[in-house]
């Protein structure tokens, strides 16, 4: 290894700045490429480069809407080879999406074959499908032959492609767009073309129109899958004014009467971009896990149209309430976010309002109109020049024939000839214009070439009259175009006419042109608890020592002998009803909520409670009981810390439960008892008995609690300090009535006066009263 001299030794950070600059420049280049050439659409035609290139390649292949189909593999191959040097799979996916009528409001590709479905199935391979353009795509491309837009070289410089398409309508809003760039994203919902044209016409009439005024013409998105838009008008107005917001979209449903009081709900339209198969799987899973006890079954009876059948568990359930529950728990109601981040003039990314997007489109249409007018003007000038030469030739036909027949170079001779000297035949047509005076008429190269290429059968009197008539018509058209180019008012009038024609073409008479998404108010769906919608039936809850739980039908004898798994036995058994909610208190200090209606039937051995809630394997079940609203509980840990909590504060909304009693490492939650008196009695494992007023315990929603009883530290078998004893049991009682506890053999003992054991909270306590059970438990 060669050693560096002192002057060659690199200094600290010498290469840091160049590397930072190099990485920054390259990442900036990548970011700009992603923003401008991949993720964000152009505000003028609403297309990303890949979609624009697909349509242009199909145009070059002459795949018109009234023509034949070509293999999708051929189309994607041409796009990849000529214009878009990326993966063919990505190109085909982009093309397939343009053919899916459930993804785009106005399909641009007419697909033949399997192009996917609303269930989320992928399209068939490109070699199996065929495609051509739709009439909507042709409306986007109209004018490319008339120099309406700029062209640029393709990636290898061998061909040219349009920078933007002419676009007869605001395609950005009509079909929407979505994409994720570097540091920014876009998400635009589809809209109705007829409504967009009306908004553009209003904006032409009133350039200073407010955004809220445009909502009279564009009340909201129009999704290809229909549905019902229930977003408040104020929220919609804010979203369109700022370019950011969201829309609340619901499915379309109806109640189908089955007779004899029976009914079912039929969903005919689902929200946009929701896969029907996954939606059904999600609802079926909710039914199976008994999270929707009021719903009995769901069936998919869809064919060409969507038809999802929802069967209620009871005919007494209100359909509005049932759908309200489904809206909250499934994708039958979704929120579609709006982020109108687009490229203005194809260069600058900006979040635009509805008015700004429509204005960008109208400015583009004006530029297209002017360019097409100039292009047409050039064509007219060229044709008038040719017509003038034809007319001169007809007026001097004999001389032209002589030159062509006898001259060695007729092209040069025709150009040298002074046609003003020749005799001009009298014309009887009123629109005939005599040629210029003698000595001022000559033919140009264009005119001579046209004369030499003329066919002999054109040398007729009738053809001469047609030329004169065509010259007159083109002269009048040229005057109109010059007036159009000089007058902005006429330009906007022409654009208005084009928009009216587009509205008529793609309006209500166009297949699928009518508005699909309805607008309605969400209304107030009553927030009825599930318990109120469940048939109230008596059950007996049985939970074994190993945590297997079941619900026996009816209120059975609690002393009845039941079967358990091998090595298992009874622990909890009590009467309840299907409308009850059960509370499970774990040794980890968390409360879990289980609806009684979700418990498995009592024919088998039940199911593990840990499958219904996320109770860790290392945690034990401390208590299981019926929830009683507003009741107060006393919870305590093995370390003797505890507090009072209201049952309403321990209800858990998820499987993960709700942490209430915080326990340290090595400690466990041990006690959960209802508060039934004004004093607390505590017994420790080393038989120390203490009584104190319950008012000394705080009422909390969550925490470690306060010290209820003091325990000493002692050295264990391995010499380490350990807690001497610990909390064994706790109960509450009324001081005036004394304390009663259970003894063996079904006997009870009552102690009316506990003054000897009364003390302050966190005391050690004394030996328990005479006759207290040796297991140090009150029950």
Secondary structure as UniProt FT lines:
FT   TURN            6..8
FT   TURN            12..15
FT   HELIX           16..34
FT   HELIX           35..39
FT   TURN            43..45
FT   HELIX           49..60
FT   TURN            61..62
FT   TURN            65..66
FT   STRAND          70..71
FT   HELIX           72..82
FT   HELIX           88..98
FT   TURN            101..103
FT   STRAND          109..112
FT   TURN            118..119
FT   TURN            126..128
FT   STRAND          130..133
FT   HELIX           135..141
FT   TURN            142..143
FT   HELIX           144..146
FT   STRAND          151..153
FT   TURN            155..156
FT   STRAND          160..162
FT   HELIX           171..175
FT   STRAND          177..180
FT   STRAND          185..188
FT   HELIX           193..205
FT   TURN            207..208
FT   HELIX           211..214
FT   TURN            215..217
FT   TURN            224..225
FT   STRAND          228..229
FT   HELIX           233..242
FT   STRAND          244..250
FT   STRAND          252..259
FT   TURN            260..261
FT   STRAND          262..269
FT   TURN            272..273
FT   HELIX           276..288
FT   TURN            289..290
FT   TURN            293..294
FT   STRAND          295..300
FT   STRAND          308..312
FT   TURN            315..316
FT   HELIX           319..329
FT   TURN            331..332
FT   STRAND          333..339
FT   STRAND          341..344
FT   TURN            345..347
FT   STRAND          348..351
FT   HELIX           354..395
FT   HELIX           397..406
FT   TURN            408..409
FT   HELIX           410..416
FT   TURN            419..420
FT   TURN            430..431
FT   TURN            438..439
FT   HELIX           445..452
FT   HELIX           456..458
FT   HELIX           461..486
FT   HELIX           488..506
FT   TURN            508..509
FT   TURN            511..512
FT   STRAND          518..519
FT   HELIX           530..533
FT   STRAND          538..544
FT   TURN            545..546
FT   STRAND          548..553
FT   TURN            558..559
FT   TURN            566..567
FT   STRAND          570..577
FT   TURN            578..579
FT   STRAND          581..586
FT   TURN            587..588
FT   STRAND          590..595
FT   HELIX           596..598
FT   STRAND          607..608
FT   HELIX           609..611
FT   TURN            617..618
FT   STRAND          621..626
FT   TURN            629..630
FT   STRAND          632..637
FT   TURN            638..639
FT   STRAND          641..646
FT   HELIX           647..649
FT   TURN            655..656
FT   STRAND          658..659
FT   TURN            665..666
FT   STRAND          669..674
FT   STRAND          679..684
FT   TURN            685..686
FT   STRAND          689..693
FT   HELIX           694..696
FT   STRAND          706..707
FT   STRAND          712..715
FT   TURN            717..718
FT   STRAND          721..724
FT   STRAND          727..733
FT   TURN            735..737
FT   STRAND          739..742
FT   HELIX           744..746
FT   STRAND          748..751
FT   HELIX           755..757
FT   TURN            761..762
FT   TURN            770..771
FT   TURN            774..775
//
